[in-house]
Amino acid sequence: MASSSARSTPKRRPLLSHRRLLLSETVLVLGLVQMFARDFVLTDANLPAPLRVLFGMALILGLFGGLVFYVQEQVRWSLTTTHKAVQRLPLPTPMVFVHTLVFAVLFWCYAAYWQLDEEVWRSLVAGFEQAKLWYATRGA
């Protein structure tokens, strides 16, 4: 009879693992491309109405979802290359910083696409001013 310590338990990856963060970034980039394609074809393209409707339906069904699997495989292949490139940076740069930067850029891309960038900026500035006021009153 095998002991319980001899059994191998599957390793659980952390929620914010490098691979999961890269996959999340990929899904967000593909989502942005999908929204752009949908808006272009459904509003701007000179395609016949039936083709525009079919294209919109294909997007909703996830025709481009297969791209996620392809990109995920490419991400797995390029993980070592990315890791080496970050390690070559002149300053020690944690991967969390790199992912934070990528998510920030994607955030601004989405805000600009939805034409919310100015409103987001005003909200962030107002929140910063409130935080400064709060710290000034707490520290006095």
Secondary structure by P-SEA (a helix, b strand, c coil): cccccccccccccccccaaaaaaaaaaaaaaaaaaaaaaaaaccccccaaaaaaaaaaaaaccaaaaaaaaaaaaaaaaaaaaaaaaaccccccaaaaaaaaaaaaaaaaaaaacaaaaaaaaaaaaaaaaaaaaaaaac
